[in-house]
């Protein structure tokens, strides 16, 4: 049954991932692609929509993916699955946090998790950049990998990076993420119209 499968998969993702929504993306990607719920291209679109809508990217992704597979109830169970582990873990930590931080083992655990979180976020960024910008497609066959750069995507990326650095140099602060998302949406309409 799809609802149970959605709940269990997102519950596992919520339980086993560290680093927030960006740390979850690689686990969600593996789950979604292995269950054949979405294609790679559809998944990339879901990330873009999840990032540009209000709320946590992990919750938004669970909701959108659940909705695509099981409509309203699918969205509910996937969202519940991804949120419940964090809810219970936070309750547990809040109850014993002061006592936990006294133990060297807990500090060692957290020190070991930090590099893993950075690696998962970096891997997610690379996995998103390769197909989006340079069109890298790995075929799991004997054929060699192929590159088909998308010049429109590369152009939008370069425009946004240039605007970001110019704004930061002139204003001495980062540009608003909301304005950058709106600008990228406008560039998308302009370039892909």
N, C-alpha and C positions, 0 to 999 in steps of 0.2 A: 504494500500500500504506500502510495507516494507521500502521504502526510507523515507517517511514521518514519519513513526514510529521510524526509526533509528535517524532521525534528532531531533524529539521532545524529545525522551528519553535522548539522549546525550546532548541536549540543557538544559534540566531540570537538569541533573547531573552537567553540567558546571555551571549552575546558583546557585544551592543549596549547592554545596560542598565547604568546606574550607580546607586548609592545603595541597594544591597541589595534585599531582597524588596519593600519598599514602592515603590521606584522601578520595579520590574518589573511591578507590578500592571496599570498602564495598557497595557503592551505585551502582557501575557498576555491581558487583556480583549479587545484588538483582534484578536489571533490567534484566540482561542476563538470570538468572535462571527463573525468573517469566515469561519471554517471551519465554522460552524454545529455546533460540538461541544456547546455548551451555550446555553441561553437566558440572558438578562440575570439573571433571578431565580435560576436554577440557579448561575450564576457567583457571585452575591452569597453564596449559601449555601456554595459552595466556599471563598470567602474567609473566612467565619466559621469554618468547620471547620478550615481551614489555620492560622488565627491561634490557635485554641484548642487545637491539638494540639502536642505537643513537637516542636521542630526549627525550622528556617528556614522562613518562610512561602513563599519561592520554591520550595524543594525540596518542601514539602508540597503546594503547588498543582500543581506538575508531576506529582507522584506521583498525586494524586487525579484530575486531569484525564486523565492517561495511563491510569489504571485504568478510568475511565468509558468510554474509547474503545477500549481494547485489553486489558482485564483485567490480569493480572499482568505479562505481557511489555510491554504498553503503559505500565504504571507504571514499569517498569524503564528502557525506552528514553527516556521523557520525562524522568525524573529524571537519567539519564546525560547527556542532551542539555543540561540546564540547569546541571549541575555541572561538566562538562568544561572549558568556557571559563574559568571562575574558577580551576580547578585549574591550568591551563596558564599563565594570566596571573600568578597568585601565584608559581608557580615561576620565571617569567621575571623578575618584579619582585624577588623575593628574591635572585636571582643578581646583579642589577645595580642594586639600590635606592640604595645609597650613591652610586654614580656618577650616577644619573639625577637626584637631587635637586640636584645642582650646577648643572644647566642651567636657565637662565631660561625656556626654552621649556616645560619640563616643569612648572615652577611656574605658568606662564601657563595651560597646559592645565588643570591642576587647579583653578585659580581660575575658569576658564570653566565647568568641569563642575559646580562646587558650586551655582550658582544654577539650573542645569538640573535637578539632582537635587531641589532644594527645590520647583521648579515642578512636576515630575512627581509628587512625593508630594502636593502640594497639589491638583493636578488629580485625582488618584486619590481623595482625600478628598471633594472636591466631587462627583465622579461617583458615589461611593457614597452620599453624604448626600442628594442630590437625589431619587433614586427611593425611597430607604428612608424618609426623614422626610416629605418634602412630596409624594411621589408624582409628581414631574415626569416626564412622558413626552413625548419629542419624536418625533413621527411624521414620517417623511421624506416627507411628502406636502404638499398645499396646505392641509391642515387646521391650525388653530392648535395650539400646544402646550397641554397640559392639566396641571392640578394637582389631585391627589386626596390631600390629607394623610392619613396613617395615624396616627390619634390614639394608638393603642397604641404605635407606634414612637416617636412624639414623647414620650409619657409615660415610656417606659423610658429614653430619652435624657436627659430632664430629671431623672429620679430619679438616674441614674448621675452626671450632672454635679454635682448638688446634694451627693450623698454624697462625691464626690471632693473638692469644695471644702471641705465641712465637716470631713472627715477631715484634710485638709491644714492647715486653720486650727487645729484642736484638737491634732493630733499633730505638727505642724510638719514633716511629710514626706508624700510621696505614698502613697496606699494601694497595697497589693499588687496587681499586675496579675492574679495568679491569683485572688485573692478577688473582684476586680471582674468577671472572666470568669464565675466561679461565681455571683455575684450576678445578672449579666445573664442567665445560663441559667435561674436560678430565676425571675426576672421574666418571661422568655419563656414558661416553663411556666405561670406564673400568668395571664398576659395572653392567651395564645393557646390555652389548654386547651379 
